[in-house]
Amino acid sequence: MQPIPITRVVITPEQEAAVLAVLRSGGLAQGPVVKKLEDGFAELHGVPHAVAVSNGTVALVAALEALRLGPGDEVITTAFSFAATLNAILESGATVRFADITDDYTIDPAAVEALITPRTKAIMPVHLYGLPADMTAIAAIADKHGLKIIEDAAQAHAAKVGDRFVGSYGVGCFSLYATKNMQSGEGGIVTTTDDAVADRLRLLRNQGMRVRYMYEVPGHNWRLTDLQAAIAVPQLATLAETAARRAANAAVLNEGLQDVKGLVTPATPAGRTHVWHQYTLRLGDDAPINRDQLTKQLEQAGIGFGLYYPRLMHHYECYEGHPQIAGDHTPVAERAAAQVVSVPVHQWLSPDDLARIVAAVRGAFSA
């Protein structure tokens, strides 16, 4: 029986043709295909500007620099995320404050507001697993205290809060890494409604130049290539279908697993649209097995899984005692990190695959 991977990368004939066209053109670096990607991504997310960069981490770093955040400033984010969220803030020189999360794994607005000090300059919510954070509440807090918002939307392409897309509340940072719902192998996109921020982003990504050899600011090489953009552009038209298939798969998994004692299936809060980058289960305190026993059973059944994320970012030795990390206590996030496990939900799953996943998880709990 074939294993079912946690994710699957499929390159379509249309993507192959688009890449081949770029190769034959001889123009491989940033050019018209990147511009086409930017225009389509901006339109898709209801913003005037999308600036393509070399990867999702760079998108976060670029957003922080474009907003002129640095030493002496504090940025509030969540400790329950991929390390890129933390690394980008550290690279800026700002201090990281960690707010706790709610049971949906996204940042808790009440915990955010409790951490605000005169040094706080920005909030960086993470739209984890494809679920938007409570941006209505976060935007209200930001407006009240005069703070910037940087959305870590690496896993949440075209997710929405109400009728408003993520990436439109402040500066949005998306990843186009190979396993994302929309991908270019490596790549990132920064979205904004602010003309001045967009202009600064474009300067920063191109060594501070608008015109060749006319340097306006100290800059970087953060450019995306037309080769990478050619992989992503065809997905603009299929992203909604991808999200719909993933949502349908999540619904099947929820139906098959919701009555398993000691297992918590993912729920989508009212008013938010989940795009299901990951389908994440949680072992409750009353679970008859532990996470290691569950993952062992999944492995034996040939079911791929991922632990996103097994520890809080700042609990790794390399971050302990770091002068830019405040080390705030986040008990809900810490408990979640010890209990979550993600199983496949990607759009390439068959009905038989979904049945196997359900059977494997149920079997682990009844063994």
Disulfide bonds with the S-S distance in Angstrom:
none
